[in-house]
Amino acid sequence: MNFSDLGLTPELLRAVAEKGYAAPTPIQSRAIPAVLAGRDVLAGAQTGTGKTAAFVLPILQKLGNPSGRAPRALVLTPTRELAAQIAESARAYGRYVGIRTVVVFGGVGIHPQIEALRRGCDLLVATPGRLLDLAEQKALDPARVQCFVLDEADRMLDMGFIHAIRRVLKLLPASRQNLMFSATYSDDIRELAGRLLRNPVTIEVAARNATADRIEQHVYRVPKEHKRHLLRHLIRDGQWRQVLVFTRTKHGANRLTQQLESAGIRAAAIHGNKSQSARVRALTDFRENRVTVLVATEVAARGLDIRELPRVVNFELPNVPEDYVHRIGRTARAGGTGCAVSLVSPDETPLLRDIEKLIGRRLPAAALPAYETPAAAPEPRPAAFRTSGRSRSSRT
């Protein structure tokens, strides 16, 4: 099957071809016809399956030509990065159809977004908080929305957006098409789907652990205090040029980034406490290979679109096993393969067992390489052999 078999217009097919895509992914081949037919959709799809195009392409086609100032399609996303990436995709796919796409999110000034909405908008991509702010300021009229997309619904609930989602739904007309995408199906997700969707087409493109099966995975058993030294060795000895590293906390991401920078490894952190401009700059530097290591928290990295990412490292294992699959899936985009390395300290053994239970297999333990630790670092040379009177301590 190719995209021309899905009923898309020549203008959209041209844009798809220019992005280098020849054949649709499974989620695209099943969702696009359903959306074009006007059906509600419930799709189980993880990041990297091509789900953005699965709803953006048919929405662009259904919108037709620009019309009025108020948005006719609304995509609600949990993070600023994901909102920006969806809007970027919509503009790329819609370059020959004239559809006006506007993206709004917090962390930046609201007035330029108000001006963009005043100029006219057909497709609006938004985070919940900023959308509600704009509605309260009467800068946004969602009464004409014909199609509503709730993307990464599971992450929305994890981040505590359920009340905001309910408020958004009250602003929308009752007669509309609804599309819901979620990487996992919890009881809360099923309850939300039952209230939101009407006789939906249900699409499950793969089991939750299918992505993990395409990825080379192994763990290093290492004391917690030695993790940064091992990571530094792996990056240098393996000559890694691009690696996404996950930590559990924002503070941990900042600390590890500083430690890598001190060791001469170009690194940047991305998490919720960073300003929007700093997050965009870090991601751009990483994509363009000005930064070797991008250190991220799970929430901040959700939805990051990094093509051909060769390697993911779990500096710390996630507390939720499903998040492990989400993390490593960023190195196996749209059916590709990749490598995932986890640094596991003794106290993380229960987390490792939960992950192995989820994916249905044991993760092989790799032999520890000979890496330098503080205890193994060479002692400073005696004063008689120093070239100056100053003591030079070894870097760790």
N, C-alpha and C positions, 0 to 999 in steps of 0.2 A: 504494500500500500504506500502511496505517496500523498502529499498534501492536496494535490489536484483531485483526489478521490473523495475529499471531505466536503465538497460543495462550497469552497471558499472562492471569493471573487478574484479576478486576475490581478487587481491592485494589491490585494493581500498576499497572493502567491508570489508576486514579484518581490515584495518586501521580505518574505520568508526566504526566498532564494538568495537574496542579497546578504542575509545573515548567515548563509552557508548551510542551511538545513535542507535535506533532501527528503527524508522520510519522517513521519510523525512518531513520537514515542507512544507506548501503550495508552497512557492517560490522555494524550491528545487525540488519538484515533477513536477513543470511546466518548470523550467528553464533548468534543467539538460538534459532532452531529446532534447530540442531545441538547446542547445549548441552542444551536440553530433552530431546533424544532420547538423551542420554547419550554422545555421541561425543566423542572427543578432538578438539581444534581447534588448528591452526597458522594464525595470522592475521598477515598483513603489514599493519600499520596504524600510522599516525603519530598523535602527539598532535593533538587537534582533530577527529578523525574520529568521535567518539562511542564509542570502544572501551570506556570504563569501563562504560557502561550495557549494552554488548554482552555482558559477562560477569556484571555485578552482577545485572541483572534475572532472567535464568534461574536463577542460583544461589539468589537469594531464593525463587523459586518452588519449586525442587527441595528446599530445606531444609524447607519447610512450616511447622511450628510449632516453637517453642523446645523443646529436648530436652537434658537433662543439662547438665553444666558444661563438657565438653571441646568444642573447636571441631570442626565438621563440614565446614567449608570454610576454605581458607587461600589468601590472596592475598599473594604475595611481590613487593615493589617495591624499586627501588634507592635511593630518597630518602625523607626524612622528609616533605617537602612532598607528594609524590605519595601516600604512605601516608595522610596526613591527609585529602587530597582524596577518595580512594577511599572511605574510611570515612564521610566526610560525605555522599557520594553514596549509599552503601548505607543510611545512616540515613534519608535523605530518601525514597528509593524504597521503603524497607521500613517506613515509618511506620504502615501499616495492616495489616502482617502479623506484627508482634511479634518479628521476628528480632533477636537481640542481637548487635550489632557492636562489636568491641573493636579498637582500633588500638594497636600497640606499635612504638616506635622509640627509637634512642639519642639522647643529648643532653639527656635529661630524666630525672628520678628513676624508678627501676625499681619502687619499692614501690607507688605508685598503680596501676601496670599489673598487678602481681601481684594486688592486691585486686580489680581489675576482672575478671581471669580467674577468680578464686575465686567471684565472684558468678554466673558462668555466661557462656558465649560460644558463639554458633553460627557466626558468621563472623569470622575473625581476619584483619586486615590488618597486615602486618609488614615490617620491613626485616630482612635476613639476620642481622646481628650481634646485634641485640636478641632476635630469635627464638631463636638458639642460646644466648644468655645465660639466657633464661627456661627453656629446656629443661634446661640444665645445673643450674639451681637447683631442678629438679623442680616448677617453678611452672606448667608447661605440659605437657599430654599430647596429642601430635598423632596418637595411634594411631587416633582415630576420624575422621580427615579423609577425606571421601568425594570432595571436589573440590579440586584444587590448581591455582592460577593463577600462572604466571610472567609478570609484566607487564614490558614494556620490557626484554626479554631481552638485546637488543644492548647497551643501556646497562649492564646488569648485568655483562656480560663486559668492557666498556670500563673499568669501575670495579674490576675485579679480583675479582669475587665468585664466580668459578666454583667455587673450593674450598668456599666457604660454601654454595653451592647444592647441591653434592654431599653435604655433611654434612646439610643439611636433608632432602634426598630420602631419606637412610638412616633418618630418623626416621619417615617416613610409611608407612602400610600399602601393600603391593604392589598391592592391588586398589583402584583409585581412578580418577576421571576427571581428565585433565590438559588444561589450556588454556595455550597459549603465544602471547604477543603480542610482536611485534618490528617496529620501523620499517624495519629493513634485514635482508637475508639474507646474512650472511657464511658462509664455510666452517665457522667455529666454531659459528655458530647452527644450521646444518644438522646438524652432528654432534650437538649437544645435543638438537635436536628428534628425531633418529633414536633416541637413547637414552631420551628421556623419553616420547614419544608413541607410541600404538598405533593404527595405521591411521587417522590423523587426517583430518578434513575440512580441506582447505587453502583458505584464503580470502585473496585478494589484492585489496583494494578499489580500489587505484589504483597506477599507476606511481609510482616514488619522486619524480619531478619534477612530478607532477600538481598538487600544492598550489602549487608555484611558478608554475604557469601562471595561477592566479587572482589573483596579487598584482602590483600595480604596483611594478616594481623599477627602481632606477637607482643609479648610483655617482657619488661626487664624488672626483675625483683631487686629492689634497691632501697636502702634506708632513706627515709624522708630527707634527712639533712644532706644527702649526697645527690639528690635529684638534679639540682642545677648544674653540678659538675659533670654528671653523665650527659645531660642534654647538651651542654657546651661541647663535650667531646664528640657526640654523635653528629652535631652540625658541622664541626670542623673536619673530622676524620672522614665523614661521608660526603663532604663537599656539598651539603644541601644548599640549594639556592632559593627555595621557597617552601616554607613550612608554617602551617597553622597550628598553634599550641593553645590548648585549653587549660584554664584554671577554674577553680570553683568560685572564687571571689574577685571583686574589683581590686581590693588591696593586694591580693596575690598576683593579679595580672600586672599591676604597677611595679611591684617588687621584683618580679621575674624579669620584666622589661629592663629595669634599671641594672639588674645583675648582668644580663646579656650585653647591654650597651657598655658596661664597665669592662667586660671581657673582649670588647672590640667587635661584637656581632651586632649588625644593624637590626634593631627591633623597634616595634611600635605596639602600643596597647589599644584595645578597643573595648569599651564597656559603657554602662549607662551613665556614669558620672562624667564622661568626656563630653565636651561640647559637640554640637553637630558638625561644625567646621573641622574640629580635630578628628572626629571619626571618619569623615569623608576623606580628609588628607591622608590619614593612616591607611585606609583601604586603597586609595589611589596609588600611594607609594608602594604598597605591597603588590598590587597588580602590575605595576610598571617596573618591578624588580629593584626599586631604590631601597627597599627594606627586605631583609632576608626572612625575618620571623615576625609574624603577626600573633600577638598574644591576646586571647579573647575569652570572655565569659560566655557561657552557653546562651543566655538571653541575647547578648549583643551580637553574637555570630549567627543567630537564627535568621535564615533567609539570605545570607551572604551569597552572592553569585560570583564565584571565582572559577573560571573555566580552566580545566587541565591542571588542577592543584595536585601535585604529586604525592604529598605527604601530610598527614595529620598526626599530632602527638598529644596524648592525654597526659599532661604533666601531673594532673590529679584526676582520679576517676570520678565520674558524676555520681551523685547520690541516687539518681533515678536511672535504672538500667536502659530505658528507652532513649534517654539522652545520649548514651554511648553510640547507638545506631545513628542518631541524628548527626552527631559530631563526625563520625568517620565517613558518613555518606557524602561529605563535602569533597572527598577525594575519589569519588566514583560517580561522576556526573553523567546523567542520561545514558546509563548502561556501560560506562567505562570502568576501568580498574584503578586501583591505587594501593597505598600502603598506610597502615595505621600502627603506631607504636604507643604503648602505654607504659608509663613508669609507675610501678606498683610498690608501695611501701607495705610493711607487715600489717599495719592497722587497716589497710584497704582490702585485705583478703576477702571479707564478707561482701564488699561491693563487687569484686571480681567474680565471685561465685554467682551473684545475682545476674550479672551480665552474661556469663556463660550459660546460665539456665535459660535466659531469654533467647539467645541466638542458637542454642541447641548444640553447642560443642565447646570443648576446652580450648583456651587460647594458649598456644605454645610459648614456653618461656625461653627467651634467647639467652645465650651465654653472655655474661657481662664482659665488655671489653676492658682492657687495661686503661683506665682513665685516672687522671690526677685528682686527688681529694686533698683537703687541707692537711690531713695527717701525712699524706705522701708527698706533699710539696717539698722541693729542695730547701734546705736550711739556708738562711742568708750567709754569704761568704764572710769569712773573718775580716776584720777591719783592715788588716794588712794587705788584702787583695782587692779592696775597693778602690775605684778610680776617683772617688771624692770623699769628703768627710761626711756626707749624708748617708744615712741608712736607707736602703731601698728594700721595702718589704715586698714579698711575692704577692701577686694578684691571685685572688680566688674567685 
